[in-house]
């Protein structure tokens, strides 16, 4: 199974962006989005270190909410 994580671009240096999600920062390659205009503040879907798609802030927040629900359910099952 593949998993994409929504992240917000903090800064850009060439084809590398510093991105943040829920307090975690990573350097992400923008190589696959070189034909798209991205800038700090934009949200991107990240898979194995590459930004693969520009997304809306609403889509990013919805994904984070779903991930939080999954983690909470998993934690509840582990503690049962």
N, C-alpha and C positions, 0 to 999 in steps of 0.2 A: 504494500500500500504506500502511496506517495502522499506527502503532506506539504502543503504550502502554508507559510506563515505570513500574515499581513504585518508590514512594518512601515514606519514613517521615516522618510529621508530627513536626516539632520543636516548633512553637508555633502557636497559633491566635489570630487577631485578627479577629473578626467572620467574614466569609465568605472570608478570606484565610488561608492556612496557609503557614508556612515549612516546606518539605520538603527531605529530604536523600536522596541515593542515591549510594553509592560516593564520598563526599567532595564531591559537588556539591550546592549548595543553591539552591533556587528558591522564589519566591513563587507559590503555586498557588491558584486559585479553588476554593472549596468550594461554590459556588452550586448545582451539580448534585446535591450530597449534602445539601442543607439538611434533608431528612426523615430522614437517618441520623445517629445519634449517633457523632461522631468526636471523638477527643481526642489530645493529644500521645502519641506512642508507637505509634499505629495506623499501618497500612500502607494506601496507596491506589494505584490504578492511575491514572496521569496521561497525558492526551492533550491536546496543544496548549494546555497551561496550565491545564487543568481536571481536578480529581479526578473520575473518572467511576464509580468503584466502590471500596468498601472490600474489602480482601483480607487473607488471613492472612499472618503472617510467613513461614510455610513456602512459600506460593505466591510471595511476593516473592523469597525466596532462590533458589527453583528458576528463576525467570525470569532473575535476575542470572547464575546459573550457565550457563544456555543462551546468554545474550548474550555471556558471556566465551568460551564455546566457539566461537561464530560468529566473534567477532573474532580468536581464535587461528587458526582455519582460514583466514580471509581473509588474515591476515598471512603464514601459511605459503605460500599460493598466490602472494602478491605477491613473496615472496623466492625463489620457485622458478625 
